[in-house]
Amino acid sequence: MSRPTRGPASAAAARRALALLTPSVRGWVTDTFGTLTPPQAAAIPAIHGGEHVLISAPTGTGKTLAAFLAVLSELVAAHEAGTLGAGIQAVYVSPLRALGADVQRNLEGPLAEICRRVDTATEVAAAEEREPPIRVAQRTGDTTPTERRRLIARPPHVLVTTPESLAILLSTPSMVPHFRRVRWVIVDEVHALAGGKRGVHLALSLERLAAAAETDPVRVGLSATVAPLDVVARWLCGMDRTPRLVAWRAPRDAVFAVEAALAGEVVPNPQRVQRAVTRAVAERVSTERTTLVFTNTRGATERLAHRLRDRFDDADIAAHHSSLAREERLDVEERLRAGALRAVVTSTSLELGIDIGTVDEVLLVGSPRDVTRALQRIGRSGHRIDRHPRGRFIGTGVDDLLECLVVADRCRAGELDPVRVPQAPLDVLAQQLVGMAAVARWHDDDAFAVVRRAAPYATLTRADFDAVLDYLSDASEAMEERRVYAKLVREAGTFEARGRSVATIFYQNVGTIAGGASIRIKPRGSTTPIGTVEEDFLEQLKPGDRFLLGGRVWAFMYAQGMTAFVAPAAGRPTVPRWASEILPATAGVAWGVGVLRAQLRDVLLVGGAEAVAAVLAQRYDLGAADAAALAAYVATQQALSAIPDPDEIVVERWVDPDDERVLVHAVTSPLGRRANEALARAVTYRLGKGSVGLMVDDQAFALRVPRRAAWDDASLVRLFDPRGVRDDVRAAVARSDLWGRRFRAVAAVGLMLVKNYHGRAKFIGAMQMNARRIWTVLERERPDFPLVRETYRTVLEDDLDLPTVERWLERAAMRMSLRDLDGPPPFLFRLISAGTTDSMLLEERDAFLRRLWERAVAASGVAAGASAEPADDDASVLDLATTPA
């Protein structure tokens, strides 16, 4: 792997890169931009020379153009020489359809202008009456049937697509010949792909594309924020290619401000927090021309957009998230680009590089839990190389405020959490093998060689590969009784699809994005949907029930099939809950909170709470009231139970106030939820039948244990022994329902259970029941079955973070202590209250937290105040909990 190209580009480097471009492209660049940006000056010679390149540079530095300039230059040169010909020559892959649409639009304009520079006046006049000489077209899930047929009949020179649509095209016999002339593949926003199964799926598609092309295409990856670069570059390029790294960190002086929604309060009323968040956001929106507001869930986006509309003109505020209809999203994006909106509230759908015009400031309501995510969001402002991104974190509680400080600090330092690429997932392999078989008969050896060239499958064994083929070709009566039908036919070292329906199954179930059946929401009398909700939410609605979608209130009328009809309404709405919305803190952020707590403890022991407040104000530029509240929080914790170092095991226990026969044992472990879930399960397993309840968050976990099973010093040594922890986690999960729940998703990706068949979507409940039945049989009778083993791997390696647990136990097991307390200390309030939310109303939870805080303050003797304002019964939106839905 080549050494990264870093640092500023000289004028000479820019001139050398420009000289490689054709005169018409060079002239367009100099007339439009004056010169090249440093990433462009570094990338163009490499791409021109046929090197595979990963470009990592801040948002607004021209990465996309850096990838395309060399490509466009060669296409224009071929057009000038009359050798352009037909067929796809460049493929651009984006994780978002909207981003692809932006790129298509942003390519077609420059191409038209460049070609006008090349062609004579007569040719230009003629060209205006026909299609452009260099064609760009998009193929995504939004492409109409007419456009798809045109794509096959007359393919573009530049294809814009998504990972899933690329897999479909590579599995369509009439499209595969059009890929023979592909010379370049550009993958955008690689950080959003590489760390999950979707990225593994794309890595296999890239190898399939390389196999279909006459020459190995040049691969170019683009990302604003990603680490480690060498791992991501290997994921992009595969095992047989040497990538060049172009990494540039511009001196852009980004602003990362932090404030609390309610200044000076440690345990504020959650509904007051919502009002305060709305007020804080509205104040910032009022001072800027355009503001982008990020929340962490679609439900929070709906609530905040609805509240902001009460403060601004309805046309000035919009909501944008993935469950809104495409037409709704496109309308919001267009108005945002045109500067017609004061603010857009979104969850994750505008994080990536969609062209949204000029944004003055980005607000992050609540910690984004991830440094990469924070940088992506804040990078949406100041979206030019000569402007500075401006971001403001708005903490929704004292723990959230601490985490915001950590994320902002790591953003300034550029400390990114490393991408972890899943290793050889067998469900993804099964799906792609079906796609390969849909277009041709494959020799087993040839297919295995293609798969092994993808970096995630570099360690795949031939036995595992053959086991997946055996599963896909299993036509036994035992499998068919469970409605699992063979997809392939194997014969004499080859495999092919078992009938035409196999291709249909692949096309309709391609990809790795999990989720239940979505119900379309349409206004009565309209043909245009507003968006979607999940089926379990719809099942709870009665005619007349009101809910939010798109920041507006709708009344449910009736449902027909997979469509629900609604009418505009007013009054107090509920908020839909969508699955997979909890964002756990990354391991780096969780650890950073543990480190910050220990640092503030050290300051406290030397100079008291005033010194802590001063450090927070000076180092983090935190307001005086917020700094004082955090200082009181830290001082109260230290007075009741000493704050541990992050690599120290401290168990705090107290009598459960609801049952004096039970002791709550809480372990402070700043490892992130995924690691804490694994560690808690291991400890629970080692206790045997002694545990009666489990609570987990990013900073700690707690077990409710009968007094007779209370821990002692000897217990700690056994419970936190690093030896055998992996086996104990696996055994613990085997006793839970987690395997069965995860198996449904694995079986869907592996095409054992199909979500869609001939256009009909299966309800998630029915799929789950069938998955449980199949899992029960396979786990008992065929534990080596590929999708059973993939379920184990997914849970232990992707869902849980065992490596972090193992490393921590090796260090922390040397320092263990047990403390008896009268009740939970402040740092554990969030964990304990989260464990009560299933049985408590919001107001009860609020009162519970206040009682805990008042008791802690009284016991510690630390002067600290918290608002005693009663709950806001006039809240305009129900379900205002500040924790993710």
N, C-alpha and C positions, 0 to 999 in steps of 0.2 A: 504494500500500500504506500502510495506516495506521501511525502510530507505535506501538511496543510499549507496552503497559501494564505498568509495572514497579513493584517495591517493595511495601511493606506496604499493606494495605487498612485504611482507617479504619472505626471503628464506624458512622459515617454511611453509608459506601459499602455496608457489609454490610446496613444497614437498608434502603437504597434498593433493593438487589438483592432482598432478601426481599419487599419490598412488591410486586414484579412477579409473584410467585408466587401461585397461588390459595390461599385460606385453608387448605384441607386440606393442601396440600403445605407451605405455610409453617409450619403447626402441627406437622407431622411433623418438619421440619428442626429447629425450635427445641426440641421435646421430645427429639429424639434427639441432637443435636449442640450445642445452645445457640445457635450462630451459624454464619455461613459462614466458610470459609477465604478468604484473599486471592485465590487463583485463581478460586474460585467467585464471589466478589463482583464480580470484573472480567469474568468470562465470561458470567454469566447475563444482564446487560442487553444485551450484544452479540448473543447467540443469540436472545434474546427479540425484539430489533429486526430480526432477519432477516439479520444479518451473518455472513459466513464467518469462522471463528476458528481459529487455531492456538494451543493452550495448551501452554506449556512450563514445567513446574514440577517440583520434586523429588518423588520417590516418597513417598507417604503424605500428600500435601497435598490429596487429594480431587479429582483431575483428572476421573476418570470421572463422579463425581457432578456436577462442574461442567458437564460436557457434557449430562448427562441431566436435571438439575433443570428447566431451562426447557422441555425436551421433555415431560417427565412432567406438568408443570404445564398445558401446553396440551392434552395428551391427557385429563387429568382434567377440565379445564374443558369440553371437548367432551362427555365422558361425563355431566357434570352437566347440560349443556344438551340432551342427547339427540341430539347431532349427530355422535357419534363415527363411526358407520357401520362398514363393513368395509373391508378392504384394508390393505396395509402402509403405514405412515406414517413410520416411522423405521427406518433400517438401521444396524446396528453391525457394523463390520468389524474383525476381529482377526487378526494373523498366526498365532495359535495357537488350535487348537480348544479346548484346556483353558482358555484365558483367556476364550473365548466362553462356555463352560459356567459359569464363575464369574460372569460378568456376568449371564447369564440368571438364575442363582440369586439374585444380589444385587439384581436388579430385581423379581423376583416377590414377595419378602417385603415390601419397602416399598410396592409397588403395592397389595398386598392390604390392608395396614394403612391406606393413604391412602384407598382406596375404602370401607373400613369407616367412616371419618370422614365420608364424603360420604353414604352410603346410610342410609336409615332402618333401624330394627331389623328390620322385616319384610323389607326388601330384603336385608339382610345374611343373614338366615336362609335366604332363597331362594337367594342367591348361593352359599351353602355347598354347595348341591346341584347347582350347575351350574358351568360354566367361568367364570373371572374376566372382568369386563367389559373390561379392557384386557389383551390376551393377548401373551405373549412366547414366541417359539419359536426354535429353533436349526436351522440347515441347514449341515452340514459333511460331511466324508467319513465321519464316524461315524454319521450319521443313518440310521435303519433305513428300508427300503422303505415300511413302514406309515406312519411319521412323514412321509416325503416325500409320500405320497399325501394325507395329512391337510393338509399345508402348502398343497397346490394347492387342495384342496376348501374349506378354511377358513383362509385365511392369517392370520397374527398381525398385531397392530398394530405390534409391534417385532420386527424380524427380526435375529437374531444369526448372523453367518456369517463366512467366511474369504474372501480374495481369489479363490481358485479356485472355491469354491462360488457366489460371487456371479456370476462369469462364466458358470457353468453355468446358473444361474437366468435370467440375462439372455438365454440362448440356448435357453430352453425355451418354446415357443409358449404353453403353458397358464399359464405364470407371468408373462409380460411384462405382461398387463393388470393384474395385482395391484400393479405398481409405479407406476401412474398417480398415486396419491395420496401418494406419498412426499414428505415435507417436510423431512426431516433425514437426513444421512448422517454418522455418527461413525466416524472411523478411529483406532484405538488403536495405540500403540507405533509411530508413524510412522518413527522412526529405524531400525527393523528392516526397513522396506520401501523407503524412498525411494531408497536408494543402490544398488539392483540392478534387474535385469530384472523381478523380481516386483513391484516398485513401479511400473514402467512399465506392466506388465500391468494393475495396479489402476487406474492413472490413466486408461487407456482404458475400463475398466469403469465408472468414475465418470462419464465422459462419455456412455457408452451409457445409464446409469441416468438421467442428466439428460435425455437425448433421449426416454426412455420416460415420464418424469414430466410431468404437466400443467404444473407450475411448477418452476422450477429449485430443487432442494433446497439447504437450508443445509448447508454442509460444516464439520465440526468435527474438527480433528486433535489428538491427545493424544500428548505425549512428555515423559519426564523429562529426557532429555539429547539435545539435537540442535543442530547448527549447520551452516551459517548459517541463521538463522530465515527470512530472506526467500526463500532458495532453496527450502527445504522447504515454506514456505507457498505458493509458486508451484506447486510440484509438486502439492500438495494441491488447490488451487483452480482450476488451469487458467489459461488466458490471458485469459478474459473476465470475471474476477471480482476484486474487491478484498478481500484478506483482512485481518483485524485480528489483530495479534499480542498475546497475553497471556503475557508472560514474567515469571516470579517466581522469585527466588532466595532461599530462606528461610535465615535465620541458624541453621543446624541443628548446627554444630560437629561434623561427622562426624569419625570417627577413621580414619586411614589408617596403620596400623602396618606396619613392614617388618622381617622377620628372615630369616636363612638357616636352611635345614634342618640343615646341619652348620656350626656356628659356628667361625670361625677357619680354615677350610680353603679353599684355592684350587682344587685339583684333587682333589676327593674321589672315592672309588670310587662308581660310579653305583648299585650295589646297596646300599651303605651310605646313599646319599641316600634311596633308597626306604624303608629301615627308619627313617631319621631323620624323613622326612616323616610316616610313620605315627605315630611317637612324638610329634612336635610336634602333629599334628592331634588325637591321642588326649588329650594333655594339655589342649588347649583345650576339647575336647568334655567332658572330665571336670569342668571348672569352670563350665560353662553348662548351662542347661536344654535349649536347642535350638540347634544349630549347623548352618549350611548351608555345605557345602564344595564349591567349584568347582574342577574340573580343566579342561584345555583339549581333552581328547579323550575319546571314549567308552571307549576302551581303558584309559586312566588311571583313569577313574571305576570301571571294573570291578575293576582291581587294588587300588585304595585301599579300596573298600568291602569287598572280600574280606579284606584284611589287618585292617581295623578290626573285623570280625566276630570275629576271634580275640581281641580285647581287651575286647569288650563282649558283652552278651547279643545273640543273633542278632536278636531282635525290636526292638532299639534302633537298628539301623543299616539303612539302605536305600540302594539305588542308583536313580537316575532319569536316563534319557536317551532320546533320540528313537527308538532301536532297540528299546526295550522295548515290550511289548504295551500297548495302551490300558488294559486291565484292570489291569495291573501299575502303570502310571503313576497311574491314578486312585486305586488303593489307597494308594500312597505319599503322594499329595497329601492324601487324607482323613486319614491318620494324622498327617501333618505339621500340618495345621490343628488337629487335636484335641490336639496336644501329646504324642502317644504315641511320638514318635521322639526319640532323643538327637541323631542326626545323619543328614543325607541328603547323599550324595555325588552330584554331578551334573556335566554338562559345560556345555551351553548351554540345556537344555530348561527350566530354572527361572529364566532371566535376566529374562524379561518379567513382566508384572504379575499372574500367577496368584495367587489368594488362598492363601497358605500359612500364615496365622496369625502368631504371634509368633516371630521369630527373634532370638536374642540377639546373635549374632556371625556374620559371614561370613568364611570362610577362602578365600583364593585360592592354590592350589598352583601355583606358577609364574606368571610374568608373564602377564596377560591380553592383552598386546600392543596394547591399544587403550584409550584413556581412557574413551570412551563405554561400552564393555563393562564396564570396572571399576566405573564409577559405577552402572550398572544392577545389577550383581551385589551390590555393597555396599549399595545402596539397598533390598535385600530385607530387611535388618535395620532395627530401629527404625522399622517401617512405620506411623508415625503422626506427625502434625505436631509433637507435643510430645516426641518421642523422637529420639535421635541415632543415625544409622547407625554401625555399628562394623565395620570391615574390617581384615583382617590378611593381608598378602602373605607367602608363604613361598617364598623364592628357592631354587631347586634347584641352583644353581651360581653361580660368581662373575659371569659375564656376565648370567645371569638376575637376580641380585640387583641389579646396576646398573640393569637395565631396570625392575625393580620400584620402585626409588627414583625413577626418572624418571616412571613412571606415577602413583605416589602423589603426587608433587609437582605434576604437571599436574592431578590430581584436585582437590587443594586449591585450585589457582588457577582451576579451571574451564576449562582450555584444551582444547577439544574439537577433534578432527580434522574438517574440513569434509566434509559429505555431497556426493558427486558423483553426480548423476543421469545415467544413460546417455542418450545423445542418439539418438532415432529408431531404435531397434533394429528391423530389418526382419523378424526371425523372430517377435518378439512381435506385430508388426502383422499378419503373415500369419495367425497363430493367431486373433487377435481378429476379423479379417475373415471367417474361416470361421464363428466363433460368431455374428457378425451375420447371415450368410447363412442360418444354420440356422433363423431365425425369420421372415425376410421377404425379399422382393426389394428390393434397395437401388439407388437411383440413385448412380452413381459420385460425382457432385458432392456429394450429401448425405453420403455416407459419408466423403468426404475432409474435408468441413467438420467433422464430428464428431471425426475423428481429430486434426485440427489444433488443436482446442480444448484437447487434453491438452498440458500444458506440455512433456513430453519430445518431442512431435512438432511443436512450434511452427515448427521450421525444415524440416520434411519437404517435399520438393519433389513436385510433381504427377507428375513423371517417375518418381520412386522409388515413389510410391503405385501408379501404373499398372503398373510393372514387377512389383510384388508380385501384383497382380490377374492379370497375364499368367501368372506362374508358377503360381498356384493354379488357373487354368483351362486349363493346357497339357495336352492329351490326346494329345500326339504319341506315335507309336510308339517314338521314342527314349527318352522318359521311362518309358513303360510297360514297356519291356524291362528297366528297372532297378527295377521294382516301385514306381514313383512314379506315382500316379494323380491325375487332376484332381479337385479338390474343388468347384470352382465352374463355373457356366455364365455366360458373358458375352454380352450381346446388347443392341445399341442403347443403349449407355451405362448399362446396368444389370448387376447380377450377383445370382445366387442359388445355393443349394446344389444340387449335382449328386446328387440322390437322398437317401433317408432315412439311409443308412449314414454320410453325412458328419457328421450330428449325433452319431451314436454315436461316431465317431472323435474328435470334439471333446470330448465328455463324458469319455471314458476317457483322454484324453491332455492335458487342460487343465493350464495352469500352466507355470512356468519352472524348477521345482526339479529339478536334475539328479540322477542316481543310477542305479545299476545295478539289476538285478532283485534283489529281497530274498527270502530263503528264510525262511519262518516256522519257528520252533522250538517244538515241542509236547512236553510229557512224554508218555510212552507211556500210553495209557488215558485221557488228558485231552482235553477239547474246547477248553480255554482255552490259547492260545499264551502263551509267555513273552516272546517278542520276535522280532527278525529278525537275520540275519547276511547278508552279501553272498555271492553265488554263488561268487566265486573263493576265499573262505575255506572254504566247504563242500567245494569240490572237493579241498582238501588233507586232509580228514579221512578217517580209516579207522574202521571200527567199533571202539568202545572208547576212541577218543581223547577226552580231557577238555578242556573249555574253560569259560570264565567267561561267565555272562550273568545280569544282575540281581544281581551280587555273589555268586552261588552257582556251585558246580561241577556240571557236567553231562557225562555220557558220551554220545557220539554212537552211535546204534544203526543207523538206516537212513533213507533218504530216499524219498519218494514224490512225484513232481512237484515242486511248489514248497514242500513241507513236509518238514522233517527231524524225526525223532522221537528223543528223548533220555531218559535216566534219571538220577536223582540219583546223584552220585558223590563221591568224596573223592580226595585226592592232589594232585599238582602239575599245574595246568591251564595251557593256553595262553590267550592273550587274542585275541579276534577283532579284526581290523583293518577299520575302515570307511573308505571313500573320503572325500575332501574334508575331512580333519581337520586339516591343517596350517594354523595361524593365523599369517599373517605379521604382523609389527609394522606399524602404520600409519606413514605418512611422518613424522607429527609425533613419534611415540614414537622412531622410529629417529634422527631428527635430534636429539631431546633427549638421547639417549645420547651422540651425538658431541659435543654441547655440554658435557655433564657431564664427559666424559673430558678435554676441553680445559681446563675450569675446574679440575679436580683436578690437571692438569699444572701449571697456573700456581701453585697452592698449593704443590705439591711443589718447584718451582724456588725458591720463596722460603723455605719453612720445613721441607722434608724430609717424609719419610713420616709422622712424628709429627703434623705439621700437617694432613696429609691425613686421618689418622684422626680428629683432633679436629674438623675440619669435618664429616665424615660423621656423627660422633656428635652434634654440636650441631645442625646444620641438619636432619638427617634422623632424629634420635633413634635412631640405629643402635647396637646393642650394641657393646661395646668389642672383643670378639673379631672380630665381623663387620667392623667399621671397620678393624681392623688388617690383616685379610686383604685387604680391598679396597685399602688403602694399599700393601701389599706388591705386589699385582698391578699397580697403576699404576706404582709405582717400578721394578719389573722391566721393564715395557714401555718406560718412558722411558730406562732405562739401555741397553737393546739397540737401540731405534729410537725417536726422538723422536715423541711423540704429536702428530698434526697437528690443526690447526683443522678444523672440519667443512666449511668451504668452501675446502679446499685439497686438491689431488690429490697424493697420496704413493703411489709405487709401490715396494714392497719386494720384493726377489727373492733367491732362494737356490737352490742346487743341489738337485734332487730326490734325496732319499736312496735312492730305489728305482731311479734311472736317472741317472747322472752326465751323460748327454748332454742332459738336460732341465733347464731353469730354470723355477722357479715364480715367476710374476709376480703379486703380490697388490696390489689397489687398495683402499684404505680409502675407503668412500663411504657415509656414514650416511644413506641415502635410503630404506631399506625394501627388502624382497625384490622387490617388483614393479618398482620403478625399477631396481634393480641387475640384475635379469634383462634388462631392456631395454638398459641400458648395456653389460653384458657381451656381449650378442649383437652390438651395434654394433661394439665393439672387436674381437670375434672375426671379424666380417665384414671389417673394415678390415685385419686381419692377413693375409687371404687363407687360404692353407693352412698357416700357420705354427703354429696352435694345435692341441694334441693332447689337451686336457682342460679342463673348466670346472667351477668350484665357486662357488656363490652363497649368500649369506645376507643378513640385514637390514643388516649393517654393512660388508660388503666383498664383493668377488668375486676369484677367482684363476684364472689360466690357466697351464697347463703348456705351455711353449714350447720347441722345440729350441734348443740353444745357437746354432746358425747363424742363428736368427731372433730372437735376443735384442734387446730394445728399447734404444734410446739416447735422448738428449735430443731429437733431431730426431724420433724415432718418437713421443714423447709428444705433440708438437704436432699431428701428423697423427692419432693415435689418439683424441685427446680434443678434436678440433675440433668446436665446437657446430654448425657449418654442416653441413646434410645428414644429421643424426643420425636423423631420422625415416625418411628414405628408406633409410638403411643398416640400421636395425632391421627394416624391412619386408623388405628383401632377405635379411637374415640368417634371419628366420623362414621365408621362402619355401624356404630350403635345408634346413630342419629338418622334423620330423614334427609340429610343433605345430599347423600349420594343419589337417591331417587329423584329429588328435585332437579339436580344438575343433569341427570341422565336425559331428561326430556330435551334440554337444549342441545346436548351432544348428539342425541339420536336425530334431531331435526337437521343439524348441520350435516351429519353423516347419511342423510336421506333414508334412514330407517323409518322415521315418522315424517310424513310430508305435511307441511302447513297448508299448502295450496295444491289443489288437484283439479285440472280442467276449469280453472277460474273460480272454484269454490274454496273459501277459506274455512279451515276447521277451527272450532272454538278451542280456546286454550285449555279449558277444563277437561274436555274429552281427550285431548292429546295427553294431558297429564295423567289421567286415569289409565290410558293405554300404556304410557311409558312406565308407570309403576308396576303394572302387571308383567311387562316384558322384563324390567329390571329384576324383579323378584326371581323370575325363572333363570335368567342368564347369570346373575350373581351366584346363584346356588349351583347351577349345573354346568356353566361355562365361564368360570372366572377369568379365563385367558382370552375371552372374546374381545376383539379390538375396541369396540365402543365401550365396553366395561372398563378396560384398562385406560382408555382415554378419559373416561369419567374420573377415575382415580387421579390421573395426571392433572386434569383441569382443576380439580378441587385442591389438590396438594400444592401445585406449582403456580397456578394462575389466581385462584380465588383466595387462597391462604398464602402467607409469606413465611414459609418455613426457614429459608436461609437466614433471614433477619433474626428470627427467634434463636436459631442455633448459635449465631455469632454473639448475640447478646448474653445468652446463658453462659457461654464460655467465659465472658468477662465478669458478668454480674454475680454469678454463683459464688464468687470469692467474698462478696460483701452482702450479707443478708441479715435482716433484723425484723423483729415482730413487736408491734406496738399495740397496747390496749387503750382505746379511746372511749369517750362517753357518747360519741356520735360521729357521723361523717365530717371530715374537715372540708374547708371550702373548695379545695382543688378537686374534690370528688363529687361536688354537688351535681354537676351536669350528668355524670355517669349514673348516680343514684336516681335522679329525677327522671332520666330517660327510661329507667327500668320500671317506673310507675305509670308511664303514660298510657299503657294499654287499659288500665283500670281506673284512671283518673280523668276527670274533666279538666279542661285547660285551667279554669279558675282554681280548682283544687290543687293542681300541680303548682300554680303560682303561689298559693298560700303555703303549700308544703315547703317550697324553696325559701320563702320569707321566714318561716319558722326556723328553718335550719340556719339561715344567716344570722337572725337575731340571737339565737342561742350561741352560735359561734362567736359573735362579737362580745356577748356578755361573758362568755367563758375566757376569752382571750384578753379582755381589757383594752383592746385596741379601739380607738375612736374611729368609727366608720358609720356612715349613714346610708340608708336605702329608702327610696320613696315608699310611702305607705298609701299612695293613692289607690283607691279601689279599682277593680276591673272596669273597663269601659264597656258597659252594656249596650251602648249605642253604636258599636262598631258596624261599619257598613258592609263588611264581608265576614262571613263565618270562617272558622277554622284558620286562625291566624297564628298557629304555632310557629316558632322561629326555627325549630329543627326541621331538616329536610323531610318531605313526605315520602 
